Each structure stands twice: as structure tokens, then as C-alpha cells.
Amino acid sequence: MRKNSNRNRKSDDEAQLSPPPQGKLSSLFDIPPSALSGTAQIELAGNREALVEGCKGVLEYDETVVKLATEGMSVKFTGRGLQIKVLTHDSAVVTGYILGVEFVT
């Protein structure tokens, strides 16, 4: 009798379909791996709105500058008519005419 040496090996199909270990959770929920790393997520809607998830607080705020604290850095928006439309315990929505975004470590 001959032993089956392929018993513990994954088939080629299984190997191709299996995500890398660090990305299993993110691929399971169809979210980017960085969303689970504790870093801020910033989504821009043109130059009129920015959603900052992972916001820890407001550092500076007026019509031309909005500076937000995030994990390990701050994010500075510059522009005209800037407002914080929504502020929760972990996110902020900045609206207005956004001219620049700066990441300060």
C-alpha cells in the first residue's frame, strides 16, 4: 500500500482562495485592513466634505482651519467657510471649501 502524501496539503484551489492570515478578518467583512489597525480613516467627497473616522478631538477650529487629533497624528484641513457639521466620540464631518489636507505627526 502507498501512503497518500498529499493528505495534509491544500489543493491549488484552496491555496488560491485562502486570504493571507493578516487579512482574514478584513476580507471576511469586506473592509480594508487599515480599518482594523487603529489608524484614522479619511474619506473625501470632492473638496466640499471630509469624513474623519478615528477622530480623538478638535485641536483648532475656525472658518479657515480645522485641525483634528487622531491616533498618532493630527489632520489639518485648510480652506474657506469650514465647519464641523458632525462630531461624535470617534468621528467628525468637516464641510466647506477644502483647499488643503495636511498630516502632522
Buried (B, 14 or more C-beta within 10 A) or exposed (E): EEEEEEEEEEEEEEEEEEEEEEEEEBEEEEEEBEBEEEBBBBEBEEEEBBBBBBBBEEBEBEEEBBBBBBEEEBBBBBBEEBEBEEBEEEBBBBBBEBEEBEEEE
